[in-house]
Amino acid sequence: MNIKSLAEDDRPREKLLIKGKNSLSDAELLAIIIGSGSKKESSIHLSQRILSSVNGNWNELAKLSIKDLCKFNGIGKVKAIEIITSLEIGRRKSLQEALKKEKISSSKDAFKLLHPIIGDNMIEEFWVVFLNQSHTILHKEKISQGGITGTVVDMRLIFKQALELNAVSLIISHNHPSGNTQPSKADLQLTQEIRDGGNLLNIKLIDHLIITQSSYLSFADEGLL
């Protein structure tokens, strides 16, 4: 059967079967998740409209809530939940891929590990990655969570966990929901305090990453440690 002879809602599925998943546009992929459109609009047109509202950015789409999605005519709670679920599966897949690499050898490795966790967050979270002598990941943990503009960090929790894990080095990281990667005075001061505290315990702070949705700043790369 020719794809063009099918109803528009059915074309992405048939296209995937015939040509494979890589042949589908973003709108066609989303249309398959949505399932069917309405009498006035096909699922493809609806998908195009939704993606257009976030400039075609999947990361921005992932930020939308069920309430946000339901504002689009043709999207009810069930379809909104299906969209959010699919995007969450993608996020967890990215995280699992990052975890396959057990060693951290660069700031890029650390970014790939942490970005799926905090990159899209709308509030600040502070995470620590604990490493052994060969920079193999022993554990990663959220130490604190704050508001849009900052979070409070208790260094005692960091070093207590480090000693329990016999970690010899740390990577600390937090996100900036504003999208600005530049460190604040508080960021610089906290980094210095954790570095100095670690030196007393022979636990080296090897980097501090500020992560946004699309980029990051490495204190080590910038010579800020």
MOTASUL-V840457 format. One record per backbone hydrogen bond with DSSP energy under -1.0 kcal/mol. NH is the residue of the N-H (numbers start at 1). CO is the residue of the C=O. Records with the same first field share a line. If there is no record, write none. Layout:
BEGIN
NH->CO + CO
END
This chain:
BEGIN
5->2
6->3
10->7
14->10
15->11
16->12
17->13
18->14
19->15
20->16
23->20
24->21
29->25
30->26
31->27
32->28
33->29
34->30
35->31
36->34
38->41
46->42
47->43
48->44
49->45
50->46
51->47
52->48
53->49
54->51
55->52
56->51
57->54
61->57
62->58
64->61
69->65
70->66
71->68
72->69
75->72
80->76
81->77
82->78
83->79
84->80
85->81
86->82
87->83
88->84
89->85
90->86
91->87
92->88
93->89
94->90
95->91
96->92
97->93
98->94
99->95
104->135
110->106
111->107
112->108
113->109
114->110
115->111
117->114
118->114
119->115
121->118
124->147
126->144
127->173
128->141
129->171
130->139
131->169
132->136
135->132
137->102
138->130
139->130
141->128
143->126
144->126
146->124
147->150
157->154
158->154
159->155
160->156
161->157
162->158
163->159
164->160
165->161
167->162
168->131
169->131
170->204
171->129
172->207
173->127
174->209
175->125
176->211
179->176
188->184
189->185
190->186
191->187
192->188
193->189
194->190
195->191
196->192
197->193
198->194
199->195
200->196
203->198
204->168
206->170
209->172
210->217
211->174
212->215
217->210
219->208
222->218
223->220
224->219
END
